[in-house]
Amino acid sequence: MPKKAIEYTKSSGNIYQDLGYADADESMAKAQLAVRIHDIIEKRHLKQVEAAQLLSINQPKISALMNGQLRGFSMERLIHFLNLLNQDVEIVVKPKRSRRQVHGRLKIAMA
């Protein structure tokens, strides 16, 4: 019996775009910032209560953040959290690369 080829769609690299979110770039950027915050908290072996104190929020909000529930967090707030965790955040504005794109893109680059 011949093997059946599995059909798949190649990802764009942005799950939110692949799922058709209108704000895909912003959602991806927030997720990337949250992952960095999560990684720093884990690397420092901070308990959620300690991280909450450091970021001036309550423990349930840290729990939500650590579990990727980002609905209550703006990008500005996530950037502020990174600053409180001794991270520099740089924002670079430049002309869009492609004429095919209607609008510019939002992209996070991690060092």
Contact map, one row per residue, 1 for C-alpha under 8 A:
111000000000000000000000000000000000000000000000000000000000000000000000000000000000000000000000000000000000000
111100000000000000000000000000000000000000000000000000000000000000000000000000000000000000000000000000000000000
111110000000000000000000000000000000000000000000000000000000000000000000000000000000000000000000000000000000000
011111000000000000000000000000000000000000000000000000000000000000000000000000000000000000000000000000000000000
001111100000000000000000000000000000000000000000000000000000000000000000000000000000000000000000000000000000000
000111110000000000000000000000000000000000000000000000000000000000000000000000000000000000000000000000000000000
000011111000000000000000000000000000000000000000000000000000000000000000000000000000000000000000000000000000000
000001111100000000000000000000000000000000000000000000000000000000000000000000000000000000000000000000000000000
000000111110000000000000000000000000000000000000000000000000000000000000000000000000000000000000000000000000000
000000011111000000000000000000000000000000000000000000000000000000000000000000000000000000000000000000000000000
000000001111111001000000000000000000000000000000000000000000000000000000000000000000000000000000000000000000000
000000000111111011000000000000000000000000000000000000000000000000000000000000000000000000000000000000000000000
000000000011111000000000000000000000000000000000000000000000000000000000000000000000000000000000000000000000000
000000000011111111000001100100000000000000000000000000000000000000000000000000000000000000000000000000000000000
000000000011111111100001000100000000000000000000000000000000000000000000000000000000000000000000000000000000000
000000000000011111111011101100000000000000000000000000000000000000000000000000000000000000000000000000000000000
000000000001011111111101100000000000000000000000000000000000000000000000000000000000000000000000000000000000000
000000000011011111111000000000000000000000000000000000000000000000000000000000000000000000000000000000000000000
000000000000001111111000000000000000000000000000000000000000000000000000000000000000000000000000000000000000000
000000000000000111111101000000000000000000000000000000000000000000000000000000000000000000000000000000000000000
000000000000000111111111000000000000000000000000000000000000000000000000000000000000000000000000000000000000000
000000000000000010011111000000000000000000000000000000000000000000000000000000000000000000000000000000000000000
000000000000000100001111111000000000000000000000000000000000000000000000000000000000000000000000000000000000000
000000000000011110011111111100000000000000000000000000000000000000000000000000000000000000000000000000000000000
000000000000010110000011111110000000000000000000000000000000000000000000000000000000000000000000000000001110000
000000000000000000000011111111000000000000000000000000000000000000000000000000000000000000000000000000000100000
000000000000000100000011111111100000000000000000000000000000000000000000000000000000000000000000000000000000000
000000000000011100000001111111110000000000000000000000000000000000000000000000000000000000000000000000000000000
000000000000000000000000111111111000000000000000000000000000000000000000001000000000000000000000000000000111000
000000000000000000000000011111111100000000000000000000000000000000000100011001000000000000000000000000000000000
000000000000000000000000001111111110000000000000000000000000000000010100000000000000000000000000000000000000000
000000000000000000000000000111111111000000000000000000000000000000000000000000000000000000000000000000000001000
000000000000000000000000000011111111100000000000000000000000000000000000001001100000000000000000000000000001000
000000000000000000000000000001111111110000000000000000000000000011010100000001000000000000000000000000000000000
000000000000000000000000000000111111111000000000000000000000000000000000000000000000000000000000000000000000000
000000000000000000000000000000011111111100000000000000000000000000000000000000000000000000000000000000000000000
000000000000000000000000000000001111111110000000000000000000000000000000000001001100100000000000000000000000000
000000000000000000000000000000000111111111000000000000000000000011000000000000000000000000000000000000000000000
000000000000000000000000000000000011111111100000000000000000000000000000000000000000000000000000000000000000000
000000000000000000000000000000000001111111110000000000000000000000000000000000000000100000000000000000000000000
000000000000000000000000000000000000111111111110001000000000000000000000000000000000000000000000000000000000000
000000000000000000000000000000000000011111111100000000000000000000000000000000000000000000000000000000000000000
000000000000000000000000000000000000001111111100000000000000000000000000000000000000000000000000000000000000000
000000000000000000000000000000000000000111111100000000000000000000000000000000000000000000000000000000000000000
000000000000000000000000000000000000000011111110000000000000000000000000000000000000000000000000000000000000000
000000000000000000000000000000000000000011111111111000000000000000000000000000000000000000000000000000000000000
000000000000000000000000000000000000000010001111111000000000000000000000000000000000000000000000000000000000000
000000000000000000000000000000000000000000000111111100000010011000000000000000000000000000000000000000000000000
000000000000000000000000000000000000000000000111111110000110000000000000000000000000000000000000000000000000000
000000000000000000000000000000000000000000000111111111000000000000000000000000000000000000000000000000000000000
000000000000000000000000000000000000000010000111111111100010010000000000000000000000000000000000000000000000000
000000000000000000000000000000000000000000000001111111111110110000000000000000000000000000000000000000000000000
000000000000000000000000000000000000000000000000111111111100000000000000000000000000000000000000000000000000000
000000000000000000000000000000000000000000000000011111111000000000000000000000000001100000000000000000000000000
000000000000000000000000000000000000000000000000001111111000000000000000000000001001100000000000000000000000000
000000000000000000000000000000000000000000000000000111111100000000000000000000000000000000000000000000000000000
000000000000000000000000000000000000000000000000000111111110110000000000000000000000000000000000000000000000000
000000000000000000000000000000000000000000000000100110011111110000000000000000000000000000000000000000000000000
000000000000000000000000000000000000000000000001101100001111111000000000000000000000000000000000000000000000000
000000000000000000000000000000000000000000000000000000000111111100000000000000000000000000000000000000000000000
000000000000000000000000000000000000000000000000000100001111111110000000000000000000000000000000000000000000000
000000000000000000000000000000000000000000000001001100001111111111000000000000000000000000000000000000000000000
000000000000000000000000000000000000000000000001000000000011111111100000000000000000000000000000000000000000000
000000000000000000000000000000000000000000000000000000000001111111111100000000000000000000000000000000000000000
000000000000000000000000000000000100010000000000000000000000111111111100000000000000000000000000000000000000000
000000000000000000000000000000000100010000000000000000000000011111111000000000000000000000000000000000000000000
000000000000000000000000000000000000000000000000000000000000001111111000000000000000000000000000000000000000000
000000000000000000000000000000100100000000000000000000000000000111111100000000000000000000000000000000000000000
000000000000000000000000000000000000000000000000000000000000000111111111000000000000000000000000000000000000000
000000000000000000000000000001100100000000000000000000000000000110011111100000000000000000000000000000000000000
000000000000000000000000000000000000000000000000000000000000000000001111110000000000000000000000000000000000000
000000000000000000000000000000000000000000000000000000000000000000001111110000000000000000000000000000000000000
000000000000000000000000000000000000000000000000000000000000000000000111111011000000000000000000000000000000000
000000000000000000000000000001000000000000000000000000000000000000000011111111000000000000000000000000000000000
000000000000000000000000000011001000000000000000000000000000000000000000111111100000000000000000000000000000000
000000000000000000000000000000000000000000000000000000000000000000000000011111110000000000000000000000000000000
000000000000000000000000000000000000000000000000000000000000000000000000111111111000000000000000000000000000000
000000000000000000000000000001001100100000000000000000000000000000000000111111111100000000000000000000000000000
000000000000000000000000000000001000000000000000000000000000000000000000001111111110000010000000000000000000000
000000000000000000000000000000000000000000000000000000000000000000000000000111111111000000000000000000000000000
000000000000000000000000000000000000100000000000000000100000000000000000000011111111100000000000000000000000000
000000000000000000000000000000000000100000000000000000000000000000000000000001111111111110000000000000000000000
000000000000000000000000000000000000000000000000000000000000000000000000000000111111111110000000000000000000000
000000000000000000000000000000000000000000000000000001100000000000000000000000011111111000000000000000000000000
000000000000000000000000000000000000100100000000000001100000000000000000000000001111111000000000000000000000000
000000000000000000000000000000000000000000000000000000000000000000000000000000000111111100000000000000000000000
000000000000000000000000000000000000000000000000000000000000000000000000000000000111111110000000000000000000000
000000000000000000000000000000000000000000000000000000000000000000000000000000000110011111000000000000000000000
000000000000000000000000000000000000000000000000000000000000000000000000000000100110001111100000000000000000000
000000000000000000000000000000000000000000000000000000000000000000000000000000000000000111110000000000000000000
000000000000000000000000000000000000000000000000000000000000000000000000000000000000000011111000000000000000000
000000000000000000000000000000000000000000000000000000000000000000000000000000000000000001111100000000000000000
000000000000000000000000000000000000000000000000000000000000000000000000000000000000000000111110000000000000000
000000000000000000000000000000000000000000000000000000000000000000000000000000000000000000011111000000000000000
000000000000000000000000000000000000000000000000000000000000000000000000000000000000000000001111100000010000000
000000000000000000000000000000000000000000000000000000000000000000000000000000000000000000000111111000111000000
000000000000000000000000000000000000000000000000000000000000000000000000000000000000000000000011111000000000000
000000000000000000000000000000000000000000000000000000000000000000000000000000000000000000000001111110000000000
000000000000000000000000000000000000000000000000000000000000000000000000000000000000000000000001111111000000000
000000000000000000000000000000000000000000000000000000000000000000000000000000000000000000000000011111000000000
000000000000000000000000000000000000000000000000000000000000000000000000000000000000000000000000011111110000000
000000000000000000000000000000000000000000000000000000000000000000000000000000000000000000000000001111110000000
000000000000000000000000000000000000000000000000000000000000000000000000000000000000000000000001000011111000000
000000000000000000000000000000000000000000000000000000000000000000000000000000000000000000000011000011111100000
000000000000000000000000100000000000000000000000000000000000000000000000000000000000000000000001000000111110000
000000000000000000000000110010000000000000000000000000000000000000000000000000000000000000000000000000011111000
000000000000000000000000100010000000000000000000000000000000000000000000000000000000000000000000000000001111100
000000000000000000000000000010011000000000000000000000000000000000000000000000000000000000000000000000000111110
000000000000000000000000000000000000000000000000000000000000000000000000000000000000000000000000000000000011111
000000000000000000000000000000000000000000000000000000000000000000000000000000000000000000000000000000000001111
000000000000000000000000000000000000000000000000000000000000000000000000000000000000000000000000000000000000111
